[in-house]
Amino acid sequence: MRNLKLFRSLEFRDIQAPGKPQCFSLRTEQDTVLIGSEHGLIEVDPVVREVKNEIPLVAEGFLPEDGSGCIVGIQELLDHESVCVATASGDVLLCNLNTHQLECVGSVASGISVMSWSPDQELVLLATGQQTLIMMTKEFEPIMEQQIHQDDFGESKFITVGWGRKETQFHGSEGRQAAFQMQMHESALPWDDHRPQVTWHGDGQFFAVSVVCPETGARKVRVWSREFALQSTSEPVAGLGPALAWKPSGSLIASTQDKPNQQDVVFFEKNGLLHGHFTLPFFKDEVKVNDLLWNADSTVLAVWLEDLQREENSTLKTYVQLWTVGNYHWYLKQSLPFSTCGKSKIVSLMWDPVTPYRLHVLCQGWHYLCYDWHWTTDRSSGENLSDMANVAVVDGNRVLVTVFRQSVVPPPMCTYQLLLPHPVNQVMFSAHPKKSNDLAVLDASNQISVYKCGDSPSIDSTVKLGAVGGNGFKISLRTPHLDKSYKIQFENSEDEEVNPLKLGLLTWVQEDVFLAVSHSQSSPQSVIHHLTVAPSAMDDEQGQLNISSSVTVDGVIISLCCNSKTKSVALQVAGGQILKYLWESPSLAVEPWKNPGGFPVRFPYPCTQTELAMVGGEECVLGLTDRCRFFINDTEVASNITSFAVYDEFLLLTTYSHTCQCFCLRDASLKTLQAGLSSSHVSNGESLRKVERGSRIVTVVPQDTKLILQMPRGNLEVVHHRALVLAQIRKWLDKLMFKEAFECMRKLRINLNLIHDHNPKVFLENVETFIRQIDSVNHINLFFTELKEEDVTKTMYPPPVTSTVQLSSDPDGKKVDLICDAMRAAMENINPHKYCLSILTSHVKKTTPELEIVLQKVHELQGSAAPVPDAVSAEEALKYLLLLVDVNELYDHSLGTYNFDLVLMVAEKSQKDPKEYLPFLNTLKKMETNYQRFTIDKYLKRYEKAIGHLSKCGKCEEHTCSISLLPSLMFPCQDYEEAVLLLLEGAAWEEALRLVHKYNRPDIIETNVKPSILEAQKNYMAFLDSQTATFSRHKARLLVVRELKEQAQQVHLDDEAPHGQESDLFSETSSVMSGSDMSGKYSHSNSRISARSSKNRRKAERKKHSLKEGSPLEDLALLEALSDVVQGTEKLKDEIYHILKILFLFEFDEQGRELQKAFEDTLQLMERSLPEIWTPTPQQSSATPVLGPNSTANSIMASYQQEKTSVPVLDAELFIPPKINRRTQWKLSLLE
């Protein structure tokens, strides 16, 4: 969404030279221009406006004396330190401008029509009069000569298999004969000069030639390689024009095409196929295109057009149009009209090869013009809510305006467009703060059209809605209307004819005052003009702008910027000096702009974008060069800035590191800005934001948080920069605009604690205002749920350093409780029924949730009879509470109220199973009141209350069952004797001894500790005896079962060879049935069981591994039982170790040795038995049949049998022996 704005222009009129200019070239290192005429060559310096060299070619015989000679090409050769000149008669000359020596390095007898050098100046191509192409080296040694017309397509000829051929298509009413009709080629355009055109690709690897085919008479484009090999020929294009230009950094070749109703600029690919086009804003046969020229960086296409003679006495003009592309749309950004008669007729034009946006124009009257453009974004500069954040884009005779405050419309669409009678060259918005939406448009006829926002007496036909509105839509947008058009009156009418862009840098500084800059024709000076509205009748359709006053400034002014707040105007001169223009003073003085130190400001490099802003209380000039160097006054702040914008007190910048940074200029200094923009500095999250590569700032919506960015391909992105968001939220909170702040914070995910923490005192004083503005229960609840004790102004969102806002919160640190209490009181005062859910939330959100009060309020709602407007039912309130509080916690608190109706209400709304809570509640209801409450408190572990209720129970004999529960009640109440008993019961010997010694009660050792230790030793001995007996019994039975299975397997193997298919005749109840048949049986059984309930499935699993003798899988059950015994014994090591230490401590050595010996014997028994029990069996070996030359029938059958008897995967883990860790230290060497 950028426009091309005139940076500066340079004129050199009436160059003193003989003849008429024919062509020109540039000497980039010397900044001079070489101009060729029918008499010779001259070199001029346009800056100092003098002729430096003149080399006549007539006297040397290279040009005829009658003036009919023609120079077809001029090229400076840096390696030769000379200039190469080609004449139409066929001579190629080298001219040394220092010694004025001439050398003819070659001659073509048939003449030369085109001389074209490759971009690297290694090759030169000549088009001769015999329709041939000659390629030579830079030393002018011929490489090859080719015919310009070729019958072959080229090396890139397409390969086709016939699909989609015209002969195979359906042709409708035309019939099949249409497939075989010959295509008729149109001849070249009537105004075509039939000269060949040559253009090179930017890397010099290819060149294209446009010629008129002698057979068809139509133009064709052929692409050749650097090695002079034909690559491709363009497809037949009717009406193809002679102009040709290859995009330097792309693959598109631009040309023109005349169509039945329009004239297009078309693009060819390297393979000769068409690829896109755009239409020129002229009727058919109205203009002809003389040339197309791409600038150095391929961003601007210049189109040189000339009017065709349609009427005898019509005034003809030539035009230079500058086109750019964005989002696949071509925009006409500049249109320069020149006269075709007299001195202002264009002879030639070219882009500067070094400076991309510099265009050189040579006119017939020896007038040389040079224009420098740069990119700019034309946006409104207001900073209040009335400013609509307008951005204007020039597109021919249309101005596309997008109103970003109301809608973000992606280009090339727009909110509305202004239709002008002539192509537009510049757009400017009013600098008046209250009229920032008004805009003025300067078109190619030097007419200014002023559009103002406000009520229009009638519908303006020049304003057309774009991507908004339409049938059925109510348009809320207030579009501007054309107030009046003004014609600029020049003192000398010839100025307008010779230089169509006489006035530049137009700025609308006041209601009826415009500032404009023009440059002197004869000296490096500039003139600042005041354009004021001339008095005229109100009914006049067109007014006049007169140049009321002018101020001459030494130097070439290249930029002008105005501060809408301070009305200051800053001028930048080409040398870098910054001047202050006092345009409101009667003297119209111009003085140097000085920095805070009192020294004149001077930019080290010319800046293409300049702005005025207050930095640290001082008005400074901000500048950005085309090389991304950013200056504030004369200090370079950064060197990687791609765009910047000043809004209010903020400076926003995008960088080459793909970030967007925002700085507050109110208290900033140059050092802090430099540090913030340095690559080594890590900014906090508020000032820095990552953006897409190549993003540029379009505009900032005033009094909002939207920042509009444009990507390189043209699409828009809206971001809400955190610094802008927080600044705007702080402004809203200072103005008590809580609703706007809340909506913004909710949408952009800003922590809502900032509403309070920004200024706690003000918020608590205006809680009722906050609630009335929000006026939404859901939003108030959202605010409650985000509350936390943290002060976000110190952690997440630190304010500006010099902020005077009171940031301290409540000294007791109970911020949440304060807010909850204050807001609850305000809501109860406003409407307790409407804000019922929010009131409940305020209780729940407190530091100690007041759930009992909440449940009581819900119970009151259930009991209320008459319905109240805006009231909430108890069911809705309870459902909402379950979202805030865990259901189990709420259930426990409801139980703690001793209100069974409330408990049932909570339980019914939860996911609890009635079988879980109804029996418990029914049991409680049958109890006496105090004992009932004692039971509830004991269940909730509220022991102090439980003891209190227990003490109120009448008959203690009725509650003897509670005696066993007393230890659990007394332990929290510091009854250490009962605690010791509990610890002894749980074998926590060390902890019990710690309590005994802590309270100095050695008597408990004799009365309780020692007896408990001896009893525990006896229990362990009995347990080990039981484990040993069980292990030995299962082991013996396992050996028997395995022997029986081996016998049955052998019998089955003997019977299976003749009766392999009759295996199903065996009884399924046999205890020696083969594993394969039993597994088949059980898989079938399990398939039936899977359809049953989960309870039955669990029962079936238990039955599967039965220890009953003769059961099918008895061996697996025995393995499982043996594994459990081993693992259980292994887990006892830690307990045995602890009791052995205690036995030794109290000198029970005999009992300790007995236990240690018994446990060691048990472990050794199990360890010895592991290899016998868990031996590799046929069930664990591979089930793959053994085949091969060494196998026998018996071995194959045995292998097959192993495959059938393999166990299921689920039981495979039973065949893995349990592990006994020998490294575990459990023995006491003192007891050995």
KEPAVO-28732 format. One record per residue (C-alpha): residue in one letter; x, y, z. Coordinates in steps of 0.001 Angstrom, whole numbers, plus 500000, padded with zeros to 6 digits. Each point is the difference from the previous one (the first is absolute). Layout:
N
AXYZ;...
This chain:
1232
M500000500000500000;R502781502348499000;N500223502730497410;L502857501430497992;K500721503535501152;L502316502384498212;F503189500281502017;R501637502666497857;S500280501044496389;L502913501366498034;E499753502093496838;F502544501062497443;R498295502084497361;D501242501293496685;I503254498054499804;Q502247501783497557;A500680497403497324;P499494499763496221;G497334497848498333;K497292498061501730;P500513497373502708;Q499415496417498915;C501006497776502924;F501907500197503279;S501851497935502583;L501383500471503507;R503472500085501500;T499118498849503506;E503376500626501624;Q500253503571498674;D496239500751500356;T499985501363496459;V497764499395497005;L501155499077496487;I497693501272497252;G500265499030496367;S498764502106497072;E500368500049496208;H503196502040500514;G501782498007502654;L500241499352503715;I499912502392502957;E500441499422503748;V498059502226502392;D500021500360503775;P496355500633501028;V500896500959503569;V502262502925499100;R498089500437496718;E502906500154497571;V501310498144496963;K503177498154500938;N500986498317496721;E499028500270496365;I501186497425497444;P498978500753496400;L499558496946497756;V499193501826496754;A503517501343499567;E501438496511500396;G497688498673497317;F498010497693502231;L496809502043499556;P498846501716496765;E500152503780499775;D496437500369498773;G498672499145503462;S498441496710498994;G502285497987502246;C498708498141503004;I501601498589503132;V498190496769500994;G501838499270503221;I502339501424502658;Q501619497966502785;E502709500907502474;L502616497256500334;L501727500142503354;D502730497524499025;H500948502041496929;E499582503381501755;S498163501093496903;V496575500111498411;C498716497643497290;V497845501656497333;A498141498246497191;T498717501871496936;A497201499010497687;S502458499893497114;G501738497031501648;D503010501426501843;V500891498959503544;L502181502642501646;L501997500280503186;C500263503566501316;N502433500921502735;L498417502992501739;N503254501004501659;T502152500117496858;H497123500406497515;Q501519497181497914;L497684498099497656;E500530496411498911;C497837498021497600;V500067496462501395;G497617498524497456;S497710500723497117;V496893498293498629;A499331500733496345;S496253499463500246;G499703502411502928;I499108499543503674;S496494500356501399;V500666498981503625;M503059499788502234;S499406498284503345;W502609499169502639;S499566497228502565;P499584501181503617;D503519498820500867;Q501420501752496867;E501682496799498888;L497980499645496777;V498510502380497451;L497202499152497596;L499465501786496684;A496858499792497858;T500968500689496385;G498119501246496994;Q500197496510498417;Q497794498634502810;T502851498260501773;L501295500023503551;I503705500335500684;M501423499189503409;M503440501283500966;T502152500045503090;K500834503172501891;E503196500075497966;F497791500120496879;E501023496557498792;P497096498356498109;I498655496838501626;M497138499038497720;E497503501369497528;Q496459498651499779;Q496976500747497900;I497524502046502009;H497124497907498590;Q500047496332500956;D497678497201498872;D500763497807503009;F498161500533503301;G503142499621502083;E501574497610502502;S497053500335502410;K497499498607497491;F496993498465501725;I499419496264499863;T496390498935499481;V498283496637499582;G496950501475498336;W497707500331502993;G497851503068499722;R500825500639496344;K497605502175498088;E499092497084497712;T498673497990502958;Q497817502757501466;F496270500588499593;H499374503085497838;G496231500375500234;S498207501678497116;E503259500730498190;G500337496333499136;R503004497735499742;Q501498502012497181;A500796502732502544;A502706497747501366;F501928500133496759;Q499693503714499236;M503305501821499695;Q500579502726502585;M500236503423498437;H502812502150501400;E499376503709500275;S502667502266498628;A502014502411502107;L498275503076501390;P499623502926497590;W502311502227502041;D502653497296500485;D503454501181498758;H500952496350499177;R503309500428501836;P501246497118502139;Q499974500447503768;V502509498349502324;T499853499542503774;W502296498086502372;H499195498083503148;G501516501491503173;D502682497304500342;G501005500217496317;Q499355496296499335;F497168500568497515;F498730502714497675;A496762500420498108;V499471501455496532;S496709501300498645;V499835500075496180;V497384500173497255;C499760496633498251;P500359500462496207;E497637497101499283;T497039500931502188;G500712503699500502;A499380499606503728;R502433500531502848;K501599497106501833;V502182499865503086;R502942497591499998;V502121499170503021;W503703499226499485;S502597498764502441;R503305501689500707;E501625497339497821;F497834501242497102;A497756496925500001;L496312500543499278;Q497962498993503033;S496371500701499129;T497616501923497774;S496915501743501282;E496562498659499284;P498062501930497302;V498595503171501576;A497785502217497884;G500785503699500242;L503386499569501695;G501819503318500308;P503721500753499576;A500745500971503606;L501969497369501907;A501490499936503540;W501271497026501996;K499468500273503742;P503514500167501520;S499343497727502962;G497242497843498587;S499006497779497123;L497369502242498401;I500479501876496743;A497697503012499612;S498515501033496663;T496749501533498745;Q496981498665498169;D497202501773498180;K496682498277500649;P496619500712498375;N498896502394502736;Q503088500755502058;Q503760500079500136;D501860497773502466;V503452499580501349;V500595496241499763;F502651497791501545;F501807497056498416;E501826497259501799;K503407498834498867;N498331497099498165;G498033502422497812;L496592499541501659;L497859502882501220;H499817500475503749;G497765502836501160;H499197503514498841;F498505503319501055;T497989502539498018;L501150503516499226;P497478502760500777;F499422500989496366;F497599499084497234;K500999497910497007;D502113501846497427;E500246502973502344;V503684499614500878;K503040498027498958;V502615498607502360;N503487501161499078;D501916498167502697;L499824498012503228;L502700500314502666;W500507498137503285;N501852501763502774;A503084498409501559;D498229498107502797;S497064498845497816;T497363501771502096;V498913502720497529;L499137499649496320;A500173503230497982;V497730500189496950;W500734502649497370;L496876500729497950;E499156502448497255;D496655501211498720;L498994498916496498;Q498635502595497581;R496211499573500110;E498889503506499032;E501794502534497869;N500346502838502503;S500128497947503205;T502776500641502512;L502177496940500300;K501864499007503136;T502460497408501133;Y499758498347503393;V502401498335502366;Q498106497694502353;L501446498175502980;W498317496712500904;T500528497775503055;V498452496705501025;G498648498780503328;N497712497085500801;Y499923499186496260;H498545503414499192;W501782502625497917;Y499811503556501324;L500655503107497922;K501976502118502487;Q501249502921497890;S499044501497496653;L502132502721498396;P498453501676496945;F502321501660497478;S499199501854496783;T500829498286496687;C500817503227498238;G502724502496500663;K502789499672502468;S498226497791502545;K499577496944497767;I501723496994501554;V502918498587498041;S501106497294502411;L499784498951503617;M501769497468502222;W500231498866503622;D503137500589501975;P501967496727500319;V501203500854503536;T497196501984501636;P496862497865499489;Y497362502743500124;R501771502630497888;L498613500592496501;H501857501977497316;V498046501717497202;L501399501716496908;C497769502369498037;Q500332501253496439;G500784503584500941;W503230498938501721;H498204499801503310;Y501189497451502512;L497837498979502971;C500832497715502913;Y497382498800502483;D500637498229503295;W497107498188501636;H499691498169503267;W497348497908501675;T497639501628502458;T496831499047501841;D497363502724499840;R498012499753503234;S497961502373502109;S501897501404502967;G497284500642502581;E500309498624503519;N496444500186501329;L496928497836499567;S498738502061497091;D502944498924497846;M498958496953497961;A503557498715499344;N499699500602496252;V502630498737497588;A499906501126496365;V501442498033497083;V500480501540496551;D498802497899497063;G499807502037496798;N497067502374500103;R498721498320503154;V500966500466503623;L499288496861502025;V499260500931503610;T499822497434502801;V498464500986503335;F501794497776502488;R498053501121503047;Q496846498376498659;S501253497160497820;V503223498413498831;V499568499569496249;P502868498203498260;P501426501610496863;P499366500356497131;M496495500467501444;C499176503055502065;T497291501584502103;Y499191502635497392;Q501668501557496974;L500199503524498671;L499602500371496242;L502045502811498439;P499977501275496409;H503770499600499630;P502642497626501349;V501012500779503569;N503594500791500969;Q499756500892503683;V497581499719502937;M500207501994503219;F497888500048503164;S499274503137501954;A502442500814502807;H497202501574502044;P499466497742503068;K496195500218499839;K499772499641496215;S502473497204499474;N497521498016497865;D499903502697497287;L502288499326497071;A501249501777496887;V501017498372496729;L502495501373497472;D499484498571496519;A502078500056496829;S498314503202498776;N501330501886503068;Q496517500224501436;I499303499507503701;S496688498405501004;V499020500490503627;Y497804497390501679;K498498500765503390;C498222497773502489;G496662501163501238;D496412500332498886;S499722500330496243;P497003501752498427;S499793497354497265;I501429496654498998;D503523500379498671;S500471498064496760;T503779500140500330;V499910497907503194;K499263496309499515;L499804497364502684;G502482497175499673;A499955496704501884;V497333501133502496;G496318500685499613;G497765498588497295;N496348499085499719;G498379499192503322;F502786501577502044;K499616503111502036;I503080502123499481;S501238501531503240;L503080501484498362;R500087503749499443;T501813500495496721;P501582503316499012;H498623502185497260;L501721502138497393;D500100503478501436;K501698501707497073;S502716499625497400;Y502727502589499638;K502264500700497059;I503559501032500870;Q500929503204498198;F503677500063498991;E501800503264499400;N501529498539496857;S497799497637497992;E503048498551498246;D501120498429503274;E496988497737500009;E500580498864496430;V503705499199500395;N499814498464503488;P496637498403500836;L501101499495503621;K500997503574500610;L498655499991503561;G500824497312502486;L499758499190503714;L496500501485500149;T498838500353503621;W496588501117501294;V500880502042503084;Q496882502115500480;E496400500194498849;D500822502036496887;V503801499879499911;F502208497472498249;L503772499875500015;A501865498809496902;V503629499858498922;S501534500642496603;H503645499935498947;S501902502709498205;Q500808499407496334;S503374501673500051;S501446499540503503;P499894497498502879;Q497239501859501793;S496445499214501010;V496923502146500318;I497271499466502601;H496636501167498665;H496908500935501982;L496946498957498021;T496908501812501211;V496437499809498799;A499145502913497729;P496708501805500690;S497257498714497717;A496287499600499876;M498617497124502008;D498189498630496961;D503157499603497940;E500744496353499357;Q503716500642499912;G502029502334502144;Q503562501216499741;L503066499637502165;N502330502941499732;I503621500074501059;S499640502668502664;S503591500007501191;S503250498185499369;V503170499495502011;T503298499024498374;V502181497512501849;D503606499167499132;G500233496323499160;V497623497431498577;I497133499244502391;I499307496270499940;S497433499626502797;L497492502069501929;C498148498867503130;C497507501731502257;N499059499365503621;S496222500264500309;K500235500842503729;T502719502635500021;K499515501193496375;S503778499747499541;V501309499392496489;A503391498373499450;L501856500048496677;Q502764497614498973;V502564501233497503;A501924497641497737;G503186500631501952;G498359498699503195;Q499274503341501688;I496683500241501854;L498267503382499830;K497078501360501952;Y497456501897497919;L498025502602501950;W497085500009497566;E497577501738502377;S502252502969500719;P499722503095497783;S503682499791499105;L499769496369498761;A503486499428501360;V502018496830499546;E502455499154502759;P502151496964500857;W498357497325502122;K502016499681503208;N500344497085502367;P499644500370503809;G503687500900500163;G499437502994497710;F501843498604496984;P498495499824496503;V498614496601499080;R501383498284496937;F499154496519498724;P503148498120498909;Y497990498390497178;P496880501174498150;C496847498612501598;T497022498978497887;Q497544500098502918;T500011502745502605;E497693500691502948;L499837502418502916;A499506498679503519;M500493500985503619;V502857497955501476;G500572500557503704;G498167503312499841;E502026501326497035;E498679500177496443;C502295497929497800;V500245499032496358;L499830496283499258;G501377498696496711;L500321496660498215;T502287499460497005;D499387497601497137;R502792497854501499;C498042499485503252;R502055502414502123;F497883501783502597;F500910503419501422;I498623502183502749;N501366503470499390;D503596499339498956;T500413496802502073;E499800496614498314;V497794497878502238;A499854496775497968;S501051498608496637;N497450497225499427;I496687501890499905;T497623499241497130;S497153502368500951;F498868502203502842;A496980501995501125;V499388502563502731;Y496718499821501881;D499221502160503000;E502965499443502336;F501081496737498396;L502576499140497391;L499358496736498150;L502636498365497807;T500417496822497988;T503448498499499650;Y501909497615497771;S500020497514502881;H496245499588499408;T498860501825503111;C497740502939500700;Q501140502188502869;C498095502714501791;F501593502668502190;C498455502707502121;L501623503290499020;R498692502011502931;D502861499143502339;A502373498424497491;S503508501076499180;L502143499263496985;K502151497623502049;T497038497951501178;L498665499785496449;Q503392498922498700;A500247497364502705;G496475498797499307;L500681499622496285;S503453498464500277;S500249496360498979;S501615498987503286;H497222501506502079;V497188497674501029;S496825502038500355;N497176498996502242;G496772498605498631;E498179503316500083;S502149501885497499;L500974497218497570;R497869497761497856;K500917497482497302;V498474500657496578;E500105498363496601;R503083500512497868;G499849503226497974;S497103501563501944;R499578503762499711;I497874502379502042;V496948501378498207;T498280501955502777;V498909500009503631;V496336500447500897;P499847502979502416;Q498525499414503451;D499957496286499237;T502417497101500151;K500139498998496326;L503274500144498107;I499679499297496260;L502924498244498299;Q500457499129496338;M501899496943498855;P502317499970496957;R497398498248497847;G497443502719500782;N497668498435502549;L499206501735503292;E500296498872503582;V498461501648503043;V501996499592503206;H499388501400503442;H503433500990501257;R500230499399503713;A501451503453500696;L497118501718498177;V497462497753501692;L501259500656503511;A500319503730499399;Q496434500198498727;I498694497899502883;R501738502276502494;K498385503023498359;W496567498405500223;L500515499059503655;D501147503526500850;K496773501296498433;L497924497333501879;M498996498489496649;F499890496492501443;K497815498446497302;E502361500918497144;A503020498832501997;F498331496727500978;E498879499148496456;C503468500697498645;M501708497956502715;R497609497094499553;K500448499943496238;L503798500365500066;R500568497728503018;I501387502634502349;N499888498932503636;L496943501605501590;N501848500653503255;L501349503118498295;I496580501666500413;H500597500057503757;D503788500099500149;H500309503044497723;N498585502161502780;P498592497964502918;K498640502981501918;V498072501399497038;F498607496585499100;L498741499235503499;E498407503435500168;N498213499414496688;V499009496343500293;E496339500818499459;T500858501917496814;F501983496998498802;I497087497628500578;R497457502293498342;Q502210500452496932;I500782496304499577;D496346499082500675;S500573496329499225;V499968497195502550;N502245497849497806;H502563502753499593;I500025500782503724;N500476496305500735;L502872499930497518;F501594502895501858;F499637498134503304;T501523496796498673;E503147501782498782;L500686501750503306;K503236499110501770;E502144501539502715;E502773500857497536;D500415503670499063;V500179499825496196;T501344503555499733;K503211498710501588;T500260496705498162;M498136499729496700;Y499301503605499007;P502452502422501582;P498890503594499366;P502224502796498642;V502882500835502317;T498798503468500859;S496379498995500540;T498358501918502829;V497149497523500411;Q499647498445503456;L501108496427499435;S500104498600503518;S497288497570500937;D498596499097503417;P502822499735502554;D498522496827501500;G500278498278496624;K496297499058499975;K499227501587496672;V497587497297498891;D498007500132503232;L499728503794499809;I498738499918496414;C497560497161500693;D498528501727503046;A499762503409498312;M498402498645496832;R497605497742501905;A498800502950502056;A499507502062496832;M498124497210498206;E497750499364502995;N499277503712500030;I499217500192496252;N498029496785499382;P500708496919502117;H497716497808497875;K501548500891496658;Y503569499614501259;C499297496881502079;L502568497852498177;S502616502730500264;I499334500326503730;L500500496256500396;T503242500285498004;S501246502746502325;H499609497608502957;V501705497116498222;K502918502092498681;K501096501254503420;T503333498855501424;T498083497634502286;P496931499030497942;E496795500573501905;L498292496892498682;E497662499606502982;I498595503485499390;V499663499235496308;L498125496773500679;Q497765501758502481;K499127502624497379;V499200497269497504;H497799498322502587;E498190503304500556;L499397500238496278;Q498402496570500100;G497725501077502744;S498919503286498416;A496418499796498761;A499101503092497968;P502041500431496760;V501937503248499723;P500963501636496661;D503594499196498972;A500195497435502796;V501999496786499681;S498581496640501035;A501731497813502551;E500606497371497319;E501788502499497724;A502044501324502901;L501071496513501031;K500944499042496436;Y502108503139499815;L501680499243503334;L501020496573498766;L501966501751497250;L501957502000502572;V500498497463502797;D500966496331499901;V496877497915500531;N501556497921502778;E501075503108501882;L496550501532499613;Y498408496740501146;D502187499938503112;H499160503607500841;S496300499344499504;L500332497011502325;G501719502265502504;T496878502175500189;Y498096496969501465;N497188500883497560;F499049496788498197;D497736501773497521;L502991502065498875;V502184496896499872;L497492498198497794;M499675503033497746;V503764500138499478;A500349496253499555;E497216499847497423;K501699502653497838;S503342498238500181;Q501173496878498222;K499937497950503179;D498368496571499983;P496936499934502326;K501207496610501254;E503007501809501425;Y498319502707502056;L496391498931500697;P500853497123502425;F502414502289501840;L497414502770500300;N497285497575501098;T502288498663502724;L500703503524501189;K496307500884500139;K499338497124502422;M502568501286502486;E499466502238502988;T500719503665499086;N503278500472501868;Y501309496591499036;Q498928500702496446;R501989503211499932;F502908498226501691;T499987497424497190;I499872502681497323;D502862501953501570;K502035496817500344;Y499356499251496320;L501085503528499052;K503035499714502353;R498835502957502038;Y501212498367503193;E499561502884502439;K496331500385499053;A499600496246500095;I501236499811503597;G497706502853500951;H496966498228498593;L501108496697501485;S500172501550503448;K496343501017499685;C498846496459499304;G497712498741502801;K500654496261500476;C503548498988499400;E499141496311500072;E498126500533496752;H503156501175498329;T502548497389501081;C500672499361496332;S501732503349499856;I502683498990502495;S502091498382497289;L499923503295498145;L501317502039502902;P503703499621499007;S499339501669496684;L498199502755501856;M502534500411502747;F503103499995497814;P499234503394498466;C499192501188503535;Q503560499245501262;D499067496757501956;Y503471498530499592;E499232496764501899;E497344499057497502;A502299501156497219;V502722497633501237;L497552497103500012;L498968500803496442;L503602500173498863;L500797496652501645;E496993498458498344;G501306501252496645;A503548498695500705;A501399503543499989;W502515499138502716;E502377502927499552;E497236502604500051;A498432498435503088;L503318500076501835;R500465503619498923;L496726500949501679;V500834498000503135;H503286501802500427;K498522503343499008;Y497472499863502815;N502413498183502370;R497790496958500593;P502389497018500306;D497262498053501775;I498189499609496690;I502965497981498699;E499407497258502545;T496241500115499903;N499405500324496275;V503071500096497757;K501762496761500966;P496863497883500007;S499084501379496569;I503466499134498647;L499876496418501257;E496492499556498660;A501107501290496624;Q502946497541499984;K497621497098500615;N497707501190497220;Y502895500152497535;M501128496489500989;A496513498638499467;F499698501784496664;L503348498622498764;D499000496464501016;S496768500405498087;Q501772501349496914;T502550497170500030;A497319497340500290;T497915501551497241;F503009500317497714;S501079496387500515;R496457498688499447;H499504501932496749;K503430499002498742;A499372496316500555;R496609500166498324;L501484501873497005;L502495497209499377;V497186497444500038;V497838502006497607;R502861500448497556;E500736496263499999;L496347499231499260;K499955502504497166;E503108498492498407;Q498412496558500089;A496788501277498461;Q501938501852497341;Q501876496852499001;V496756498031499723;H498441502725497914;L503035500127497713;D499819496251499377;D496312500147499151;E500103503137497866;A501934498611497011;P497223497650498785;H497163501927501604;G501083503617499584;Q496524501166499036;E498320498186502940;S501583501936502802;D496678501590500842;L498771496611501380;F502033500425503183;S498030500916503114;E500182503685500811;T499862499197503724;S503142497890500036;S502691501392502259;V502665498843497591;M498450501604496919;S502508501585497638;G500668503673500359;S498873500745496445;D496546498575500458;M499538501632503358;S501123503328498670;G497515499594497195;K497294499211502457;Y500768502960502158;S500317502405497119;H496519498898498946;S498748500368503550;N501542503416500337;S498364501114496789;R496680499235501633;I500983501574503249;S501060503240498266;A496363500668499216;R499065499842503665;S500318502602502699;S503315501136501409;K499152498287503285;N499709496630498256;R503219500680498109;R501846500531503266;K498497496771501380;A501150498132496893;E503522501326500405;R500085498745503557;K498844496561498888;K502522499833497212;H503037499365502295;S498615497636502625;L502144498095502518;K497438497229500129;E501638496694499191;G499197498859496504;S499010503450498717;P501021500639496362;L502588502694500733;E501104498820503416;D503672500317499065;L499564503688499175;A498103500561503244;L502803498353501957;L502594502145498243;E497985503129500828;A499632498968503668;L503686499163500336;S500946503330498451;D497752501811502486;V501612498168502946;V503527500886498807;Q499140503637499364;G498197500315503350;T502997498577501832;E502365502305498081;K498001503047501092;L500444499032503691;K503711500797499973;D499552503605501109;E497588499107502831;I502227497142501205;Y502991502350500016;H498201502549502210;I498688497472502523;L503421498323500214;K501507503350500964;I497328500528502697;L500455496456501353;F503743500562500281;L499431503406501585;F497955498532502851;E502373497000500356;F497609497429498592;D502940498366498220;E498632496456500136;Q496707500986498401;G501910502071497417;R502245497095499013;E497006497711499740;L498161502412497664;Q503110500736497926;K500740496260499603;A496413499202499023;F499845502808497416;E503390499000498545;D498913496359499669;T496808501051498271;L501855502168497506;Q502570497287499257;L497240497437499441;M498304502243497490;E503232500978498275;R501010496340499556;S496593499096498668;L499804502689497333;P501876498013497292;E497827496930500684;I496722501907499816;W500726502414497171;T501891497739497580;P500012500505496211;T497130497809498791;P498654499208496564;Q497383502661500695;Q502673502680500141;S502048498856497000;S499441501109496445;A496903498663498353;T501513500019496520;P500115496441498503;V503539498682499543;L500465499195496353;G503029499082497923;P502124497044498898;N500851498956503581;S496392499945501280;T498037496807500534;A496302499301500055;N499981499867503779;S501868503306500353;I497655501726497587;M496928498631501860;A501470501035503328;S500630503489498697;Y496472500158498650;Q498655498870503359;Q501966502748501747;E498334502537497753;K496558498701500949;T500738499925503715;S501362503524500223;V498368502055502741;P498011503162499414;V501902503281499954;L498194501201503135;D501414497042502057;A503525500240498626;E501126502184502904;L499420497092502416;F502992498215498488;I502344502827501000;P501559499138503412;P499656502599502764;K503141501837500946;I501708499680503396;N502316502942500609;R503105498722501755;R501357503529500412;T497300501040502437;Q501572500246503497;W497622498601502613;K502175497845502273;L501659501171503190;S503509498562500293;L499831500472503790;L497312497324500186;E501970497330498114;
